[in-house]
């Protein structure tokens, strides 16, 4: 197994620049709501960015980018922990996982449902970010209504489009 190369001392600056170059292309659309960056690393040495996007089914989709030693970890919450129909929801998620490209579904902190991926540092380009972000927005908007209807039916009512 070949490991991704270690990120250099300039990896955080390169990722920040790549994110902002990508964002400048999305600023023309009403989809990108903003980018925030934690300029200091956390206690594990990871740098973090938040990218907020407008969704159709979910008002705001937030992607977390975490720069790790060799990779950039990307995640977004699809829904909070389900309260009902867990077995049926998890089955739906496993079947759906087989259709996904670039990201995969996972149970995350506090049993929430997330879309996640890891990308080697040197593979994070504007084009790759565009693919990842586009896939994340598409998948959240596609999965969210069914997942919420199954897992949190008392809290969620699907929007009716005009």
C-alpha positions as CSV (number, residue, x, y, z in Angstrom):
1,X,0.0,0.0,0.0
2,X,1.4,3.4,-1.0
3,X,0.8,6.1,1.5
4,X,0.0,9.7,0.5
5,X,3.1,11.9,0.8
6,X,3.5,14.0,3.9
7,X,2.2,17.6,3.6
8,X,4.9,20.2,3.5
9,X,5.2,23.2,5.9
10,X,3.2,25.2,3.3
11,X,0.3,22.7,3.0
12,X,-2.1,24.9,5.0
13,X,-1.3,28.0,2.8
14,X,-1.7,26.0,-0.4
15,X,-5.0,24.5,0.7
16,X,-6.3,28.0,1.8
17,X,-5.3,29.4,-1.6
18,X,-6.9,26.5,-3.5
19,X,-10.1,26.9,-1.5
20,X,-10.2,30.7,-2.1
21,X,-9.5,30.2,-5.9
22,X,-12.3,27.7,-6.0
23,X,-14.6,30.0,-4.1
24,X,-14.0,32.9,-6.5
25,X,-15.5,30.7,-9.2
26,X,-18.5,29.9,-7.1
27,X,-19.1,33.5,-5.8
28,X,-21.0,34.3,-9.0
29,X,-23.6,31.7,-8.0
30,X,-25.9,32.1,-5.0
31,X,-24.8,28.7,-3.7
32,X,-21.7,29.7,-1.8
33,X,-22.5,31.4,1.5
34,X,-19.0,31.7,2.8
35,X,-15.7,30.2,3.9
36,X,-14.2,30.4,7.4
37,X,-10.7,29.4,8.3
38,X,-9.2,28.5,11.7
39,X,-5.7,30.0,11.3
40,X,-4.1,28.1,14.1
41,X,-3.9,24.3,14.2
42,X,-5.9,22.4,16.8
43,X,-4.3,20.2,19.5
44,X,-3.5,17.5,16.9
45,X,-1.9,19.9,14.5
46,X,-4.8,20.0,12.1
47,X,-6.0,23.1,10.3
48,X,-9.7,23.6,9.6
49,X,-12.0,25.4,7.1
50,X,-15.8,25.6,7.0
51,X,-17.5,26.0,3.7
52,X,-21.2,27.0,3.8
53,X,-23.4,26.4,0.9
54,X,-27.1,26.9,0.1
55,X,-29.0,23.7,-0.4
56,X,-32.4,22.9,-1.9
57,X,-33.7,20.4,0.6
58,X,-31.5,21.5,3.5
59,X,-31.1,25.3,3.9
60,X,-27.4,25.3,4.7
61,X,-24.9,22.6,3.9
62,X,-21.6,23.0,5.8
63,X,-18.5,21.1,4.7
64,X,-15.6,20.8,7.1
65,X,-12.1,20.5,5.6
66,X,-9.4,19.3,8.0
67,X,-5.8,19.3,6.9
68,X,-4.1,16.3,8.4
69,X,-0.6,15.0,8.1
70,X,-1.1,13.4,4.7
71,X,-4.7,14.1,3.7
72,X,-7.5,16.6,3.7
73,X,-10.5,15.1,5.5
74,X,-13.8,16.4,4.2
75,X,-17.2,15.8,5.9
76,X,-20.7,17.2,6.0
77,X,-23.6,16.2,8.2
78,X,-26.5,14.8,6.3
79,X,-28.7,14.5,9.4
80,X,-28.5,14.3,13.2
81,X,-28.9,10.9,15.0
82,X,-32.0,9.1,14.0
83,X,-34.6,8.5,16.7
84,X,-36.8,6.1,14.8
85,X,-36.5,3.3,12.2
86,X,-32.8,3.0,12.6
87,X,-32.5,-0.4,11.0
88,X,-34.4,0.6,7.9
89,X,-32.5,3.9,7.7
90,X,-29.1,2.2,8.0
91,X,-30.1,-0.3,5.3
92,X,-31.1,2.6,3.1
93,X,-27.8,4.3,3.8
94,X,-25.8,1.1,3.0
95,X,-27.6,0.6,-0.3
96,X,-27.2,4.3,-1.1
97,X,-23.4,4.1,-0.3
98,X,-22.9,1.7,-3.3
99,X,-24.1,4.5,-5.7
100,X,-22.0,7.3,-4.3
101,X,-18.8,8.6,-5.9
102,X,-16.1,10.6,-4.2
103,X,-17.8,10.5,-0.7
104,X,-19.3,7.8,1.4
105,X,-21.9,7.7,4.2
106,X,-20.8,7.1,7.7
107,X,-22.1,7.2,11.3
108,X,-20.3,10.1,12.9
109,X,-20.1,11.9,16.2
110,X,-23.2,11.5,18.4
111,X,-24.6,9.0,15.8
112,X,-25.3,11.6,13.2
113,X,-25.1,10.6,9.5
114,X,-22.3,12.1,7.6
115,X,-20.8,12.1,4.1
116,X,-17.0,11.8,4.3
117,X,-13.9,11.4,2.3
118,X,-10.1,11.7,2.5
119,X,-8.1,13.2,-0.3
120,X,-4.3,13.1,-0.5
121,X,-2.9,16.6,0.1
122,X,-1.3,16.9,-3.3
123,X,-4.5,15.9,-5.1
124,X,-6.5,18.8,-3.8
125,X,-6.9,21.1,-6.8
126,X,-9.6,23.6,-7.8
127,X,-11.1,21.0,-10.1
128,X,-11.1,18.2,-7.4
129,X,-12.7,20.6,-4.9
130,X,-15.4,21.4,-7.4
131,X,-16.1,17.7,-7.9
132,X,-16.2,17.1,-4.1
133,X,-18.3,20.1,-3.2
134,X,-20.7,19.4,-6.1
135,X,-21.1,15.8,-5.1
136,X,-21.7,16.7,-1.4
137,X,-24.4,19.3,-2.3
138,X,-26.1,16.9,-4.7
139,X,-25.9,13.9,-2.3
140,X,-27.2,15.9,0.8
141,X,-30.1,17.3,-1.2
142,X,-30.8,13.8,-2.6
143,X,-30.5,11.8,0.7
144,X,-31.7,14.3,3.3
145,X,-35.5,14.2,2.7
146,X,-35.7,10.4,2.7
147,X,-33.3,10.0,5.6
148,X,-35.1,12.6,7.7
149,X,-38.5,11.1,6.9
150,X,-37.3,7.7,8.0
151,X,-35.2,8.7,11.0
152,X,-36.9,11.8,12.4
153,X,-40.4,11.7,11.0
154,X,-41.9,13.8,13.8
155,X,-39.4,16.7,13.1
156,X,-39.3,16.7,9.4
157,X,-41.9,17.6,6.7
158,X,-40.7,17.6,3.1
159,X,-40.8,20.9,1.3
160,X,-43.3,21.2,-1.5
161,X,-41.8,22.9,-4.5
162,X,-44.1,25.3,-6.4
